[in-house]
C-alpha cells in the first residue's frame, strides 16, 4: 500500500512538472519577441491584420512605447518598407503596422467573405478609426510589456486621416504624424476631430505639388491647439513617397516622435 501511494505521488509530481512546462512553453510562444502577425476581430467581426514588432529585451518591468503605422489608400502595411524597423531600432520602441480594412491581408468579414476597399461606401471608411481602437485594445490586453500610455501614430493619406480620427475618438496618442492628410475625404471631415484631439503635438508633412493635401494642411494647422509643425516640400509626391524622396523626412519624423515619447525635463532658468 505504501508503495502504491509512493508511486502515485511520483506520478502526480511528474504530471505537475509536465503541465507547468507545457504552460510555460505556451506562454513563451505567445509572448515571442520580434515580428508577430496579429489577426484581430474588431467589433463588427471584421478581421484586421497587423504586424507587431516588439524589441527582444522588453519585459513587463521594462515596458516600451508603441508607434503605429497606417498606410495610404490602395496600399498595405508593407508600403512603409523598412521604416518601422528603423524607428524600432533607433528609438527602442515596439511598432505596429496595420493593414487597414479592405486592404492587404485585412479583407475577411465576420463570415470569412473577402471584402475590398474598392467596394466601400463612406460608412465603411468611417469604421477605420474604430478598427485602430479595437486593435490597440487587444494589444493592451495581450501585451502588458507595451506602455499603452506612450503611443505615437504615423499615417499617410487615408492613414493620416484615420490616425487623427483615432486620436480624437479614444486613442490617447502622445503625438500624430500626418503625411498628406486631406481635409475632407471618404466621409472624414477633420476640422472637428482636430479640435477634439486637443493640445497634443501634431506634425504635418506635405508636398506643395500635392495640391489638395497641401491646401488641407494649411487649413488644418489653424485648428491645431498644441505643439505643431507644418513641413512643406517643393516636390516629393504624396504620402509615404515623402519619406522615400526627401532625405530629411525620416530623421524629422523620428526626432519628432522621440521628443513626444521621451520628453526631456526642462532645465530651470537661472535667476
N, C-alpha and C positions, 0 to 999 in steps of 0.2 A: 504493500500500500504506500509505504514511504517512497519507494522507487517511482511509483505512478505519479505521486504529487511532485516529485523532483523533476521527472520528465515533462510533466505538464507545465511546471514553472519555466523550464528551459525553453519549451516551445512558445510560451507566451512572450518571453523576453525576445526570442528570435523574431516572432511576428511583429512585436512592437518596433524593433530595430528596422525591419524591412519597411514597415509603414512610415516611420519617421524619415527614412532615407528617400522613399518614393515621394513623400510630401515635400521634402526639401528640394529634390530634383525638379519636381513640378513647379515649385516657386521660382527656382533658379531659371528654369526655362521661360517662365512668364516674364521674369524681370531681366531677361537677357539684354545686356547693354549693346549699343551700336544701333544700326538702322533696322527698324521693325515696321512692317506694313500693318496698318490698323484697318479693320473693316468694322465700321460702326453704324448701327441702325439708328437713325435720328427719329424725331418724334412722330413722323408720318410713315416710318418703316423703310424709308429710302436708305440704300447703302452708300455711305460716304467713305472713300478710301483715302488714307493719308500715310505718309512715310515719317515716322517719328525716329529721330536720331539723338540718342542720349549719350553724353560722354561716359566713358567706361568707369571712371572712378567716382561716379555720382552715387551718393547714398542718401538715406532719409535725413541723416545728420549733416550731410554736406549737399544741400539742395542747390539746384541750378535754375536760372531763369529759362524762359521759353520764348523763342522767336518763331512766329507763324508766317508762312509764305502762301500768298493767294495769287494764282496766275491770271492771265488775260483770258478774255472770251475766245473760245475756239481752240485753246491750248490745253495743257495739262500740267501737273506738278513738275514734270521734267523740264519745263520751259526755263526754269531758273538755273539749269545747268549745275555747276559745282559751287555756285554762290552760297547756298545754305551750308555746305560743308566748310567753306571759308569762314563764314560767320561763326559756326560752331567752334572751329579750331582757334580763331583769334580771340573770341570773347568767352570761351569756355561755357557755352550755353547749350541747351537742347534745342533742336529745330523740328518743326512740324510742317511738312509740305503737303497741302491738302489738294486733292482733285475736287474741284467744285462740282456740284450736282449737274449730271448730264455730260460731264467731261471726263476724258481719260478712263480710269477704271471705275469711276462713280456713275454707273449707268443702270444699276438694277434697282427697281422699285420694290415695294414690300411683297409683291407677287413674283419676284425674280424675273420680271419682264424688262427688257432693255429699253431705256428711255434716253433720248439725246436732246441736247440743248437747242438744236435747230427747230425742234417742235414745241419749244416752251412759249408760253404767254407771259405777260408781265407778272401775273400772280405766281408763276413758278419761280421766276428770278427773285421775287421778294422773299422766298424761303431760304435763300443763300445765307443771310446773316444768322438765321436760327440754326442752320446746319453747323456753322462755325461754333456757335454757343453750345450745341449739343456735343460736338466732338471734344471741345475743351472740357466740358463737364465730365466726359468719360476719362479723359487724360488725368484730370484732378483726382478722380476716384481710384484709378488703377495705377497711377504713377506718383505716389506721395513724395518721391525724390525730386520732383519738379516743383519749383517755387511758383505757385499759381498767383502770388501777389506781384510777381515781376514778369510781365508779358509784354512783348512788342509784336506788332503786326506789320508786315511789308506786303503791299498789294499793288498790282499793276492793272490798269484799265478797269475792267469789271471787278477784278480782285481788289482794286483800290477802293471802289465804291462799297464793296462788300465789307472791307476792313473797317471803314468809317461807320457803316451801319451797325456792324457787330459791336464796335466800341461804344456806340450810343445806346444800343439795346441791352447791354448787360455784360459784355466782356470788359473787365477792369484793366484795360491796356495802359501801360505806363507811357507808351508812345505809339504813333502810327506813321508809317512812311507810305506816301501815296504817289505812285508813278503814273502820270497821265490820267488822273481821275476825270470824270465827266459830271457836270452839274446835274443834268437830268438825263438818265439813261436806263432803259429796261425797267421803267417803273420806279427807279430810285431818284428822288429829288433830295439833294444833300444839304440844303440850307438849314432845315430844322435839325437833322441829325448832328451837324457840326456844332450847332448851339448846344444841343443836349450833351455832346461829348465833353463840354466844359473847358476847364483850363489846363487840360493835359497837352503835352507837346505834339505838334504836327509838322511833318516835313513834306513839302510838295516838290515834285520834280517833273519837269515837262520841257518839251522842245517847242520853240516858237513856231516852227513849221507845222506842228500838230495843232491845227487852229482851234478846234472846239475844246480839247483838253486845256490848251493854253488860256483861252478865254474863261474857262471854268475855274482854273486856279486863281486867276486874277480876281474873280468874283468871290470864290470860297474863302480866300485868306482874309477877306474883310470880316468874316463871321468867326474866325478862329480867336479864342479868348485867352489861350495860354501862350507858352513859348512857341514860336512859329518861324518857319523859314520857307521861302519860295526860291528854289534853284531852277533857273531857266537856262536852256542851251539854244544856240542858234540853229542847231540841226541835231540829228541823232535818232530820228524815228520816234516810235511810241512805246510806252510801257517798258517791258524788260529790255528792249533794244537800247534803252538809255544806258544801262549798265554794261552793255556789250560794246558800245561805240564811244562812250565818254570815259576817259581814263580816271577822272576824279570821282565818278559816281559811286563806285563800290566803297572807297575809303570814306566818302561823305556819309553814306548810309551806316556803315559800321561805327564810325565815331559818334554819329547821332544816337544810335541805339545804346552805345556804351555810356554816353552821358546820361541817358534816361534810366537805364537799368542799374548802373553803378555810379550814382551821383557822388561827387567828391565833396566833403564838408568844406564850407566856405571859411576862408581864413578871417579871423577877427580883424577889423580895421584898426590901425594904430591911431590912438587919440593924439 
